[in-house]
Amino acid sequence: MRKILIRGAQVLGGAPQDVLIDGEVIEAVGSGLSAEGAEVVEAAGQVLLPGLVDLHTHLREPGREDSETVLTGTRAAASGGYTAVFAMANTFPVADTAGVVEQVYRLGKESGYCDVQPIGAVTVGLQGRKLAELGAMHESAAGVTVFSDDGKCVDDAVIMRRALEYVKAFGGVIAQHAQEPRLTEGAQMNEGIVSAELGLGGWPAVAEESIIARDVLLAEHVGSRVHICHLSTAGSVEIVRWAKSRGIAVTAEVTPHHLLLTDELVRTYNPVFKVNPPLRTERDVLALREALADGTIDIVATDHAPHPHEDKDCEWAAAAMGMVGLETALSVVQHTMVETGLLDWAGVADRMSFTPARIGGLAGHGRPVSAGEPANLTLVDSAYRGEVDPAGFASRSRNTPYEGRELPGRVTHTFLRGRATVVDGKLA
């Protein structure tokens, strides 16, 4: 089997160490390691992390291959340092049957760049009226454990309760897109001062917070697990903090863009800033950062949402909601959390690898960088600074809000079970 020696890397940001990979596993971690015939990666000054895991990715296949495919999406993931992603169910057809999730799972296996774990729909067709084949999807080859109607809220309390009861039997989790639909009819952006000045329909914070409050109470009543997708408001943070203090089995994620961008950017009317949930206020951004630092928010998830050019290069009201994020996520987290002193690199590993893998029940990922563990690894040049150029993205879509913005950090190498998928910043 092929051997690779990563020399002098700062493992989780700590003291420099060598890491020896033998085949698919880490053989040794220590100082002064050598291996005759091994390929050597000189990593002095770089940070070595476990391969990143994204609990919230839209790969669009089947049905919207003009936006993304499993192949292009996993190439983007590898470029961003990810070794595993969870693929959301809002495809065409919807991933609400064993057949569709198995198709996505198979396509992920064929890509070779990143492991793909399908997320199953909670309800048939994402319509919120009838539970999908939750058990069949779990028992399928894909082994689905996370279910979500993301893009739409499971707003019927009875359906949500039944879903929580059903997945409890096999340790699954319902990932909720918290958006009360009646409160967001015609909404275009965050409801506040900027929306009033621009005359755009407002998206109130309470539309998110009311669903989260209901669902944590339902999870407590049922004794099941609920995960909150793309939490975006200071009020939502307080509800999740309260729920955790009661011992309710709730976890939550925040996106990189909600850690950095605010609704002030909507003043440009550039549809690249149109996203669901919307960009919020500076107060919300700071609350989200603090909550991620103290563990109230468990993980960072990209909500990578690719769209073709024509769906974004149009007037604001007609534009699709969403941003690509796999290739810039780690840089944004370094900028907002590491360089502000809110997290160290060990904390980044926890929020972007260990914990998302645990929430999703994904074996072989989110593991320590130690001997005997799978060699799923990411090497980061944290000293790098550069402008974001979407022309160089591996994703099929270019709808990034960071174009032209200088961000820190660059993934130089990604290893999936010991095989390099990214070398010197380029796809292998």
N, C-alpha and C positions, 0 to 999 in steps of 0.2 A: 504494500500500500504506500501511497505517496506521503512524504513527510514535509511539513512546513514549519519553519522556526520563525516566530514573530519575536524580534529582538528589541528589548529596551522599551516596551510599551508601558504606559502608566495604566495599570489595570484598575478600572473604576476610578481613575484619577489619582491613584495612590503612587507609591514608590515604583520606579521602573523595574520591570520584571520581564523575563523571557517566557514565552508560551510555545510549547512544542505540540504540534498537531500530527497525529498519526492516523491516516485514513479519515474516519468520520468522527473521531473523538479527540479530546485533549489528553495527551499522554503525560505531560508534566508542566508545572508552573514554578518558576524559581529564577535564581540569578546564575548567570554564567552557563546556561544550558547549551549543549552542542549536540548535533546529530549529523553524522556523516552522510553526505548525499542529500541532505534536506534543502529545499528551497528556502532562502532566507529573505524575510521581509524586514527591512530596517525601519524601526518604528520609534526611534528616540524622539521624545517630545510629544508623541501622539497618545491619545486616550483610547484604551481598549474596553469596549462594552460588550455585554451579551447581545446577540442579535435582537434588534428591535421587533416588537410585536404590536400590530395595529388592530384594535378591536372594532374598527369602524371604517371600512373601505368600500367604495362603490366601484366595482370592476365593469359594470354595464353589460357584460356578456352573460346570457344570450339577449339579443334584441336591440341593443344600442351600440353596436360595434363601431359606429361612426364617432362615438365619444371615447371608448376605451375597449380593450379586449383583456381577457385574462393574461395573455402574453405581455401586452404592452404595460398593463397595470403592475404585473409582477416585476417587470424590468424597472419600472419607476420605483417600486418598493425597494428592490435591491440597491438602486442608486442612492436611496435615502437611508440605507443602513438596516432595512427590514429583512428579516428572515421568515416572517410569518404574518399573514394578514387574514382578517375575518371579512368575508365578502357579503355585503348586504343583499337583502332579498328582493329589492325593487327592480327586478329585471323584467324582460318581456320574452317568454312568459314569466310570471312571478315565481320565485323559488318557494312554492307552497306545497310541493310534493317531493317524494323521495327521488323521483326521476330527474327533476331539475337540479336538486342539490347535488346529486351524484354526477351530473354533467359538469357542473362547476368544479367539483372536487377533482374529477378526472382531468379537466383542462389545466387545473393548477399543478397536478402531478406531471403533466406533459411539458409545462413551461420550463421547469428546472431552475428558475431564478429565485423562487420564494414559495414556501408552503402556503396553500390556500385552504382555509377552513370556512365552508359555507355557513351563513346564518339563514335559518329558515323563517318564513313568514309566520306571524302569529295567526292571521286570519286569511281565509281564502281570497285570493286576488287583492289583498290589502284593503278589503272593503269594510272590515270591522264588524261583520255580521255573523260570521260562522268560523269556528276554529279550524285552522288548517290541519294537515296530517302531522301533528307534532310527534307522536309516537313513531310513526313510520319513518320520518326524517331522522329521528334519533337512532333508530335501529338500522338505518341504511348504511352503506359503505362509508358515507360521509360522516357518520356519527355526530349529528348536529346536537349541540348543547345550548346554543344561544339562539333566541328567537326574537324577531323584531319586525314591526311594520314600518320601519324608519322611512321617513318621507311623509308618513301619515301617523297620526296619533291613534292608539287604541283608546278611543274616548268613551266607549260604552263600559261602565263600571262592572257590569255583570260578566261581559266577555273577558275583561282584564282579570277579574277574580278567577274565572274558570281556567284561564291560561296559567295563572300562577299556581293553581291547584294541580293542574295536569303535569307541569314540568317538575314540580316538587318531587314526584315519584321517582325520577331518575336524576335528580340533582341539577336540572337545567336552570336557566335564568332567562327572564323576560327583559329585553332592553327597550325601554320606552322612549319614543320621540314625544317629548312633553309639549304639546301644543293644543290647547283647547280650541277646537275649530270655530265655534261661534264667535269667540273673542278676537279671532284673527281674520275674519272675512274681509277681503279687500286690502289686507295689510301689505305694505311695501317696505317698511323699515321699522326700526325701534320707535315706539311711541315716546315722544319727549319734545324737548325744545326744538331740536333740529327738524323733526318731522312736521311740527307746527309751522316753522318758518318756511319749509319747502313745500308745504301743502300736500305731502304724501301720507297715505293711510298708515296709521300707527299700529304697531305690534306691541301690545302692553306686556310688561314683565309678568303680570298676574296670569296671563294665558299659559305661561310655562309653570309658574309656581303653584297654581291651583291643581294641575295634573300631578305634579310631584307630591304635593301634600296628600292627595287622594291615594296615590299609588303606594306610598310608604305605609299608610294605614292599612291598605289592603294586604300588602306583604306581611305586615305584623299579624293581621288577623288570620291569614292563611298559614303563616310560618314558612314562607317561600322567599326566593331571592328576586330582587328587582334591581336593574341597572339603569341609570339615567344617562341617556345619550346627550352629547353636546350641551351640557349645563352652561347657562350664559348669564345669569343675573345674580346680584348680591343676595337677593331674597331667596333664591333657590339654594344658595350656599347655606343659609341659616336653617332652612327646612331640613336639608340633608344632615347638617351638624346635629340638629335636634333629634332626628331619627336615629342616628348612630349612637347618641347618648342613651337612647332607650334600648339599644341592642337590636334594632331592626336590621335585617340583612339587606342593606342597600349599599350599592356602589355607584360611583359617578365618574364621568369623564369630562374633560374640557378639551377643546380644539386649540391648536396653536394660534389660529387667527383670532379667537376670542381672548387670548392672552396678550395680544398686541394691538389690534386694530379697534377703532371706535367709530361710532355713528357719524362723527364729524366728517369722515371721508365720503359720506354719501352726498355732501354738498357739491362734489364734482359731477354727480349724476353718471359716474362711470359704472356700468353694470357689473364690472369685475368685483365690486364690493357688495353685490346683492347676494345674500346667503340666508339660509334657514337653519337655526334661528338667526335673527339679524344681528349685525354688529351693535353692541350696546354702548354704554357711557364709560368714561374714564373711571368713575367710581366702581362700576361693575368689573372692569378689567383688573383693577387693583385688588378687589375682593376675590376674584378668581385666582390670581397669583398667590395670595396669602393662603387660600383654601387648598391649593395644590401643594404648597409648601408644608402645611400642617397636617395633611393627610385627609382632610374632609373630602376633597376631590381625590379620587384614587389614582387616576391615570390620565395620560394625554392620548387622545385618539384623533386621527387626522380628519375624519369625515371627508376624505378625498372624493371629490364630486366633479369628475370631468364632464365637459360639455363641448360640442363642436363650435367652431368660430361663429357660425351664424346665430347660435342661440345666446351668445353674449354680446356680439357686435350689433346692437340694436338699441331702441329706446328702452329706458329703465323699466317701464311698466311691462313690456313684453319679454324682458330678459329672463332666462332661467336662473334659478337660485343655486349657488354652489361654487366652490373653489377647489382646484387641485391642491394637494398638500403633502403627498408622500415624500417628495424630493426636497422639501424645505422645512419639514417639521422639526428635525433635530436642531437646525440652525436657529429657528425661532425660539425653541426652548432654551438653547444656550444663551441667546440674547436676553430673553425675558426672565429667566429663572437662575441660570448659573452666573451670568455676569452681574446680576443684581444682588447676588449673595443669598438668594432664597433657597437654592438647592445646590448641593455639590454633585459631582458626577455619579456617586453611588446613589444619590436620590433620583437622578435622571434614569439610571438603570432600573430602579424600582418602579418608577412611574411609566416607563416606556418599554419595559421588557418583563421583569419578574411578575408584577401585579396584573397586567393585561393577560398574560399567559395563564395565571392562576384563575382569574375570573372566567375565562373562556374554557378552562379545563384542557389546555393544550399541552400535551406531553412533549418533552424534548426541546421545548423553547422556554425562555425565561429561566434559565438554569445558571448556577454560579460558574464563574470562570475558574475552574479547578479540574484537577486530574480526574479522568473517568467520565467527564460530562461531554455531551454532544458539542462538537466544534461549530456552533452557531455563534458567530462573532462579528463585531463591527469595529473598525479602526477609524478614528476621527482625528483629523488635524484641526485642533481647536484654535490654533493661532491664525488660521487662514481668515482672510477677510476678502469679500468680493461681491460684486453686484449680481443680482439674480437675473439670469437671461433665459427665458422660457424656450428660446430657440434650441437650447441644448437639452431640453427635457427628454426623458425616455417615454413619458406619458404621451398618448396620442393627442391629448388636449393641452391648451396653453393658458387656461383661465386662472392665472395666478394673480393674487393681489400684491405680490412683492416685486413685480417687474421693475428693474432699475434700482431697487432698494439694496443697500449694502447690508449683508448679514454675515455673522461669523460662522466659522466651522465648515469643514468639508469632509464628507465620507471618502476615505482613500481606498479602503478595502472592506468587502463584505464576504463572509464565509458561510456557506450553507452546508452543514455537515462536512466540514473540512474542505469543501470545494469552493474556490474563489469565484464569486459571481461578479464582483467589482474589483479591479486591480488598478491602482494609481488613479482612482477617480473615474475610470472608464469601465463600462460593462465588459465582462470577460466574454 
